[in-house]
Amino acid sequence: MIDFINQKLVALYVTIQTWLNSFTKEERGDTNFISILIILAIVVILLGVFIGFKDQIIGKVSEIIGKFDVH
């Protein structure tokens, strides 16, 4: 009788471990997806800033380059 209970407990343990391990394997893809979304959002925000201020940026760069006296 004790052997039967031990077999059932081992089977239950293996089932629970398999079930718990399936959750950790599925989260890896979600984490990568979220990281990609965050990086994409940062790129889009920077793009918006550069497009919005492009005339001012070009003006400042031209002013700085114009100060160099090349002989």
N, C-alpha and C positions, 0 to 999 in steps of 0.2 A: 504494500500500500504506500509506503514512504517513497519507493522508487517511482511510482506513478505520479505522486504529488511533485516530486523533484523534476520529472520530465515536463509536466505541465507548467511549472514555474519557469523552467529554462525556456520553453517555447514562448511563454508570455513575455519574458525578458527580451528575447530576440525580436519578437514582434514590435515591442515598444521601442527598442533601439533603432530598428529599421525605420519606423515611423518618424522618430525624432531626427534621424540623419537625413531624411528626405527634405526636411525644412531647411537645414543648413545648406544643402546643395542648391536649393532653388533661390536662395537669397543672393548668391554671388552675381547672377545675371542682373538682378534688380539694382544692386549697388553700382555696377558698371553703367547701367542705363541712366541712373540718377546723376552720376559723375559727368557723363557726356552731356546731359541736359544743362547742368550748372556751367560747364565750360562754354557751351554754345550760347547761353544767356550772357555770359561775360563778354564774349566776342561780339554779339549783337549790340550790347550797350556801348562798347568801345567804338564800334563802327558808327553808331548814331552820333557819338560825341565828335568823332573826326569829320563826319559829313556836316554836322551843324556848325562847326567852327573852322571849316576848311579855308575860308578866305582869310580869317585872322591868322591861322597857322602859316599859310603861304606867305602872308605879309611879313610876319615876324622872321621867318626863315630867310626871306629875300633881304630883309634889313640886316640880319646878322651876316649873311654872305657878302652883302655890299660893303660891310666894314673892313673886310679883308683887303689889303692892298697888295696885289700880286705884281712883282717886278721881274 
